[in-house]
Amino acid sequence: MKNSEVAFAELRELLLELGFHETLEKTRLVFDHPVGGMLLFRRYKANEKVSLGDMLVVRGQLVDNGMIESSALDRFLQKTPA
C-alpha cells in the first residue's frame, strides 16, 4: 500500500491535540476520543509515513464527526514536510 507524506509522530500529535487518548496494545495503537470515535493503527515507528488507507480513515473520522474542519486538516497535511 502507498504511504502518505505524514509521519506517524505528526499524526499522533494532532490526534492528542484534538483530545484523543492513546493506548498501546500488544500489536496496535488505539486512539479513543471521549465524545466518541476510535482509531486503530498498527504499531508505526515515529518517523514512519502513515499509509494512505489509514489517512482516509482518519479524515473520515475527524471530519465526519466534527472534530476538525476539512480545511484545517488540509492545512495540516500541506504543512507536513515531505
N, C-alpha and C positions, 0 to 999 in steps of 0.2 A: 504494500500500500504506500502511496505517496505521502510525504510529510509536508506540513505547513512550514512557515518561517518562524513560528513561535516556539521558543524554548519552554520546556515544562516549568522551569523556575518562574518565568514571567507569567504564565497562565496561573500557576499556583498563587502568586502574589495577588493577581486580580481577583481570584475566587475568594481569598481570605479577606481582601478589602471589601468585597460585596457581602460579607457576613457568613460565608461557608465555614464549616468546621471540618478539619481534616482528621481522618482516622487511617492509620497504617495497618493493613491486614497482611497476612502471610504472602499473598500473591497479588494484592491490588491496593490501590489507594481509593478511599471513599471521601467524597466531599458532600456534606449534608448541610442543607440550609434550614434554619429554624422555622421559617414560614412555609416550607415545602420545597421540594426539589432535591434530587440526589444525583451526583455524577460519579461514575465508577471509571477508574483508569487502571491499566496495567502499571506496574512499578517502573515509571520512567526515571532516567537519570536527570539531574537538574538541568544540564545543558543540552539534553536530547530534544530534538524537534518533535512536536506533537503531530500525530497523524492527522491527515485531512478529515478522515471519518470522525475522529474524536472532536475535532474543531467544529464540525457540523452539528454534532450532538450538543456541544457547549453552547453554540449560537442559539440553537433551538430552545434549550432550557432557559438560558438567560433572557433572551428577547421575548419569547412566548410567555414567560412567567413575570414579565415586567421588572426584572432585576436590573436591567440595563437597557438603555435605548440602543437601537440598531446603529445609529450614527456614532454613538460613543464607543461601541465595540469596534466599529470600523476604524475609528481614530486610533484605538489601542493597537489594532492589527497593523495599521500603516506605520506607526512609530516603532514597531518591533524591528530591531536590527536583523538584517538578512544574514 
